[in-house]
Amino acid sequence: MNRTIAVVHNAVKDSSLPDEEDVLIQVEAISNALMNLGYKPEPLPCDLDLETLKSRLIALDPLAVFNLVESLDGQGRLIHVVPAFLDALGIPYTGCPAEAIFATSHKVMAKERMKAAGLPTPDWINPVPKDMPWAGSTGFGDPDERLWIIKSLWEHASLGLEKENLVHGTVRDIHQLLSGCKPEMGGACFAEAFIEGREFNLSLLDTQDGVRVLPPAEILFQGFGPDTPRIVGYRAKWMPDSPEYHNTPRCFEFSAVDQNVLSTLETLALRCWQSFGLRGYARVDFRVDDQGRTFILEINANPCISPDAGFAAALEQAGMSYSHAVENILNQRSRPFRKN
């Protein structure tokens, strides 16, 4: 029986950022887990040359592809291209389907779908189309007088997400800022109402018995003064030499007082899974304000699964080995109708 698994990932260059380089850590961890499970992993970097990727996959004739592609040529907006390509080739792959990856990667599209499904998400200002500058409403505050955070429309890994991008102003003021989005934010950005409060991450894993919500994690903001915004930005995630990196640990311990909010988070995470047609594994990020209102910040299809990332930490809290989780993800891969 063919036991080859192609571990396809975005090619890393000398100029790649720390979040892009992290994919190599994931490749190593996944490859080791696959070997422990009796498979033969074949790491396969890819770029925009899809013809070469096709040729190499045909030569390997793998049982499946373990999809770790997070971008192509440094562009997060292309994250859905490889799974869509694999669908066209009829090659099974792990993780979320191409359609779900696209819908969650375009953050405003994701927010629009959340709103349509009755899922709570912060208000936002969308720079496109120009004649519809305001979208979304959760019914709090004055939309013309509030604090906003500027976010990249496509790029993940908290790229550009720092306290420097917190701004206060009217919709018109913010629109002028959005028109000057910097290239490092992917060339397109939007503004989201900043929610003061607690931040939670809930990881989800696909199993033969259905999707399982792993133990919730809260991000703690240690030593943050009253004038310091509580943000899990790029420095907090990817720059070990920064204070933000060391002062935003995750916590899995909660009191009985938190059980109601944790139950709400779990329900909303499952609704996100169903509404977006997720598969394999995912993570949903939340904010809960001081009035107990819950907001979905982002739905992460195929989140980082490095051994030191939040998903792996949730697995440990659940008492599940990394290899067992990889086995579940592999077993829930896509089932194509045909294979060329």
C-alpha positions as CSV (number, residue, x, y, z in Angstrom):
1,M,0.0,0.0,0.0
2,N,1.2,3.5,-0.9
3,R,2.1,5.3,2.4
4,T,3.6,8.4,0.9
5,I,2.2,11.7,2.2
6,A,3.4,14.9,0.4
7,V,3.8,17.6,3.0
8,V,3.2,20.6,0.8
9,H,4.2,24.0,2.1
10,N,5.0,27.5,0.9
11,A,8.7,27.9,-0.2
12,V,10.7,30.0,2.3
13,K,13.2,32.6,1.0
14,D,16.1,34.4,2.7
15,S,13.9,37.4,2.8
16,S,10.9,35.6,4.5
17,L,9.5,37.0,7.7
18,P,9.5,35.0,11.0
19,D,5.9,33.9,10.5
20,E,6.7,32.5,7.1
21,E,9.8,30.7,8.3
22,D,7.7,29.0,11.0
23,V,6.2,26.8,8.4
24,L,9.5,24.8,8.3
25,I,9.0,24.0,12.0
26,Q,5.6,22.7,11.2
27,V,6.9,20.6,8.3
28,E,9.4,19.0,10.6
29,A,6.8,18.3,13.3
30,I,4.2,16.9,10.9
31,S,6.8,14.8,9.1
32,N,7.9,13.3,12.4
33,A,4.3,12.6,13.4
34,L,3.6,10.9,10.1
35,M,6.7,8.7,10.4
36,N,5.5,7.7,13.9
37,L,2.2,6.7,12.3
38,G,3.9,4.6,9.7
39,Y,3.7,6.9,6.8
40,K,6.4,8.2,4.5
41,P,6.4,12.0,4.5
42,E,7.8,13.9,1.5
43,P,8.3,17.6,2.2
44,L,7.4,19.6,-1.0
45,P,7.9,23.3,-1.1
46,C,5.9,25.2,-3.6
47,D,5.6,28.7,-5.2
48,L,3.7,30.2,-8.1
49,D,5.0,27.6,-10.5
50,L,2.0,25.2,-10.2
51,E,3.1,23.2,-13.3
52,T,6.2,22.1,-11.4
53,L,4.1,21.3,-8.3
54,K,1.8,19.2,-10.5
55,S,4.7,17.3,-12.0
56,R,6.2,16.5,-8.7
57,L,2.9,15.4,-7.2
58,I,2.3,13.1,-10.2
59,A,5.8,11.6,-9.8
60,L,5.2,11.0,-6.1
61,D,1.6,9.7,-6.5
62,P,1.0,10.3,-2.8
63,L,-1.8,8.8,-0.7
64,A,-2.7,12.4,0.2
65,V,-1.2,15.9,0.7
66,F,-0.8,17.4,4.1
67,N,-1.5,21.0,3.2
68,L,0.7,23.5,5.1
69,V,0.6,26.3,2.5
70,E,0.0,29.6,4.2
71,S,0.9,31.9,1.3
72,L,2.4,32.0,-2.2
73,D,5.2,34.4,-3.1
74,G,4.7,36.0,0.3
75,Q,1.0,36.8,-0.5
76,G,-1.5,35.6,2.1
77,R,-4.4,36.2,-0.3
78,L,-3.2,33.2,-2.3
79,I,-3.5,30.8,0.5
80,H,-6.5,29.1,-1.1
81,V,-4.8,28.5,-4.5
82,V,-3.0,25.2,-3.7
83,P,-6.1,23.4,-2.2
84,A,-8.2,24.6,-5.1
85,F,-5.4,23.3,-7.4
86,L,-5.5,19.9,-5.6
87,D,-9.2,19.8,-6.0
88,A,-8.8,20.2,-9.7
89,L,-6.2,17.5,-9.8
90,G,-8.4,15.2,-7.7
91,I,-5.7,14.7,-5.0
92,P,-7.0,14.4,-1.4
93,Y,-5.6,16.9,1.1
94,T,-5.8,17.7,4.8
95,G,-7.4,20.7,6.4
96,C,-10.1,23.0,5.4
97,P,-11.5,23.0,1.8
98,A,-10.4,25.8,-0.6
99,E,-13.7,27.6,-0.4
100,A,-13.6,27.8,3.4
101,I,-10.0,29.0,3.3
102,F,-10.9,31.7,0.8
103,A,-14.0,32.8,2.8
104,T,-12.1,33.1,6.1
105,S,-8.9,34.6,4.6
106,H,-10.8,37.6,3.2
107,K,-11.5,39.1,6.6
108,V,-14.3,41.4,5.6
109,M,-16.0,38.6,3.6
110,A,-15.8,36.5,6.7
111,K,-17.3,39.3,8.8
112,E,-20.1,39.7,6.3
113,R,-20.9,36.0,6.4
114,M,-20.7,36.0,10.2
115,K,-23.2,38.9,10.4
116,A,-25.5,37.1,7.9
117,A,-25.4,34.0,10.1
118,G,-26.2,36.0,13.3
119,L,-22.6,35.5,14.6
120,P,-21.4,38.5,16.7
121,T,-18.4,40.3,15.3
122,P,-17.2,43.8,15.8
123,D,-18.3,46.7,13.6
124,W,-16.0,47.5,10.8
125,I,-15.3,50.1,8.1
126,N,-14.7,48.6,4.7
127,P,-12.7,50.6,2.1
128,V,-14.3,48.6,-0.8
129,P,-16.7,49.4,-2.4
130,K,-16.2,53.1,-2.0
131,D,-19.9,53.9,-2.0
132,M,-20.5,51.6,1.0
133,P,-18.1,52.8,3.6
134,W,-20.0,51.5,6.6
135,A,-20.9,47.9,7.2
136,G,-21.7,45.9,10.2
137,S,-23.5,46.9,13.4
138,T,-23.5,45.3,16.8
139,G,-25.5,48.1,18.4
140,F,-23.1,49.7,20.8
141,G,-21.6,53.2,20.9
142,D,-21.6,55.9,18.3
143,P,-20.1,54.6,15.0
144,D,-18.7,58.1,14.3
145,E,-16.8,58.3,17.6
146,R,-14.9,55.3,18.6
147,L,-11.6,53.6,18.7
148,W,-10.6,51.5,15.7
149,I,-7.8,49.1,14.8
150,I,-6.4,49.0,11.3
151,K,-6.1,45.4,10.0
152,S,-4.8,43.8,6.8
153,L,-7.6,42.6,4.7
154,W,-5.8,39.4,3.7
155,E,-2.6,38.8,5.7
156,H,-2.7,36.7,8.8
157,A,-0.1,36.0,11.6
158,S,-1.1,39.4,13.0
159,L,0.9,41.2,10.3
160,G,0.8,44.9,11.0
161,L,-1.4,44.4,14.0
162,E,0.2,46.6,16.7
163,K,-0.7,49.5,19.0
164,E,0.5,51.9,16.4
165,N,-2.5,51.0,14.3
166,L,-5.0,51.9,17.0
167,V,-6.8,55.1,15.9
168,H,-9.7,57.2,17.1
169,G,-11.9,59.1,14.7
170,T,-14.9,59.3,12.5
171,V,-15.7,57.0,9.6
172,R,-14.5,59.7,7.2
173,D,-11.2,60.1,9.1
174,I,-10.6,56.4,9.1
175,H,-11.4,56.1,5.4
176,Q,-8.7,58.5,4.6
177,L,-6.2,56.4,6.6
178,L,-7.4,53.2,4.8
179,S,-6.7,54.7,1.4
180,G,-3.0,54.8,2.4
181,C,-2.5,51.2,3.4
182,K,1.1,50.3,3.6
183,P,2.6,47.5,1.3
184,E,3.6,45.5,4.4
185,M,-0.1,45.1,5.2
186,G,-0.7,43.4,1.9
187,G,-1.8,46.5,0.1
188,A,-5.4,46.3,1.4
189,C,-6.8,47.0,4.9
190,F,-9.9,47.7,6.8
191,A,-10.8,49.1,10.2
192,E,-12.4,47.1,13.0
193,A,-14.0,48.6,16.2
194,F,-11.5,47.8,18.9
195,I,-13.0,45.7,21.7
196,E,-11.6,46.3,25.1
197,G,-11.7,43.2,27.2
198,R,-10.5,39.6,27.5
199,E,-9.1,37.6,24.6
200,F,-9.8,33.9,24.1
201,N,-8.8,31.2,21.5
202,L,-10.7,28.1,20.9
203,S,-9.2,25.3,18.8
204,L,-11.3,22.7,17.0
205,L,-10.3,19.3,15.7
206,D,-12.1,17.0,13.2
207,T,-12.5,13.4,14.4
208,Q,-14.4,10.4,13.2
209,D,-17.0,11.2,15.9
210,G,-17.4,14.8,14.7
211,V,-15.7,18.1,15.5
212,R,-14.2,18.4,18.9
213,V,-13.7,21.7,20.7
214,L,-10.4,21.6,22.6
215,P,-9.9,23.3,26.0
216,P,-10.2,27.1,25.7
217,A,-7.2,29.4,26.2
218,E,-7.2,33.0,27.4
219,I,-4.4,35.4,26.5
220,L,-3.2,37.2,29.6
221,F,-1.8,40.7,29.4
222,Q,0.7,40.8,32.1
223,G,2.1,44.2,33.2
224,F,-0.1,46.1,30.8
225,G,-0.9,49.5,32.3
226,P,-4.2,51.3,31.8
227,D,-2.8,53.2,28.9
228,T,-1.4,50.2,27.1
229,P,-3.7,48.6,24.6
230,R,-4.2,44.9,25.1
231,I,-3.3,43.5,21.6
232,V,-1.8,40.2,20.6
233,G,0.1,41.7,17.7
234,Y,3.0,40.6,15.5
235,R,5.6,41.3,18.1
236,A,3.7,39.3,20.7
237,K,3.6,36.3,18.3
238,W,6.8,36.3,16.4
239,M,9.5,38.4,18.1
240,P,11.0,36.6,21.2
241,D,13.1,39.7,22.0
242,S,10.1,41.9,22.5
243,P,8.3,42.6,25.8
244,E,5.0,41.8,24.2
245,Y,6.2,38.3,23.4
246,H,6.9,37.5,27.0
247,N,4.0,39.3,28.6
248,T,1.1,37.7,26.7
249,P,1.1,34.0,27.9
250,R,-1.9,31.8,27.4
251,C,-3.8,30.3,30.3
252,F,-6.1,27.3,30.5
253,E,-7.2,27.7,34.1
254,F,-10.6,29.2,34.8
255,S,-12.9,29.7,37.8
256,A,-16.5,28.6,38.0
257,V,-17.5,32.2,37.3
258,D,-16.2,31.8,33.8
259,Q,-18.2,28.7,32.9
260,N,-21.1,30.6,31.3
261,V,-18.8,32.7,29.0
262,L,-16.8,29.6,28.1
263,S,-20.0,27.7,27.2
264,T,-21.0,30.6,24.9
265,L,-17.5,30.6,23.3
266,E,-17.8,26.9,22.6
267,T,-21.3,27.2,21.1
268,L,-20.1,30.1,18.8
269,A,-17.0,28.2,17.8
270,L,-19.1,25.2,16.7
271,R,-21.4,27.6,14.8
272,C,-18.4,29.0,13.0
273,W,-17.3,25.5,12.0
274,Q,-20.7,24.7,10.5
275,S,-21.4,28.1,8.9
276,F,-18.0,28.2,7.1
277,G,-17.8,24.5,6.2
278,L,-14.5,24.0,8.0
279,R,-12.7,20.6,8.1
280,G,-9.7,19.1,9.7
281,Y,-8.7,21.8,12.2
282,A,-9.3,25.4,12.9
283,R,-9.1,28.1,15.6
284,V,-11.6,30.9,16.5
285,D,-10.4,34.1,18.3
286,F,-12.7,36.0,20.5
287,R,-13.0,39.1,22.6
288,V,-15.3,39.4,25.6
289,D,-16.0,43.0,26.8
290,D,-16.5,44.1,30.4
291,Q,-20.3,43.7,30.0
292,G,-19.9,40.1,29.0
293,R,-20.6,40.6,25.3
294,T,-18.8,38.2,23.0
295,F,-17.3,39.1,19.7
296,I,-15.7,36.9,17.1
297,L,-12.4,38.5,15.9
298,E,-11.3,35.9,13.4
299,I,-11.8,32.4,12.1
300,N,-8.5,30.7,11.4
301,A,-8.7,27.8,8.9
302,N,-5.6,25.6,9.1
303,P,-4.0,27.5,12.0
304,C,-0.4,27.2,12.9
305,I,0.3,23.7,14.3
306,S,3.9,24.2,15.4
307,P,4.7,22.3,18.7
308,D,4.9,25.6,20.6
309,A,1.7,27.2,19.1
310,G,-1.7,27.5,20.7
311,F,-3.2,24.6,18.9
312,A,-0.6,22.2,20.2
313,A,-1.0,23.6,23.7
314,A,-4.7,23.0,23.5
315,L,-4.0,19.4,22.4
316,E,-1.8,18.9,25.5
317,Q,-4.5,20.3,27.7
318,A,-7.0,17.8,26.2
319,G,-4.6,14.9,26.9
320,M,-4.1,14.2,23.2
321,S,-0.8,13.5,21.6
322,Y,0.4,15.5,18.7
323,S,0.7,12.3,16.5
324,H,-2.9,11.4,17.4
325,A,-4.1,14.8,16.3
326,V,-2.2,14.5,13.0
327,E,-3.8,11.1,12.5
328,N,-7.2,12.6,13.0
329,I,-6.5,15.5,10.6
330,L,-5.2,13.0,8.0
331,N,-8.2,10.7,8.3
332,Q,-10.6,13.6,7.8
333,R,-8.9,14.7,4.5
334,S,-10.9,15.6,1.4
335,R,-12.4,12.8,-0.6
336,P,-12.2,13.7,-4.3
337,F,-14.5,12.3,-6.9
338,R,-11.7,11.5,-9.3
339,K,-8.0,11.5,-9.6
340,N,-6.1,12.4,-12.8
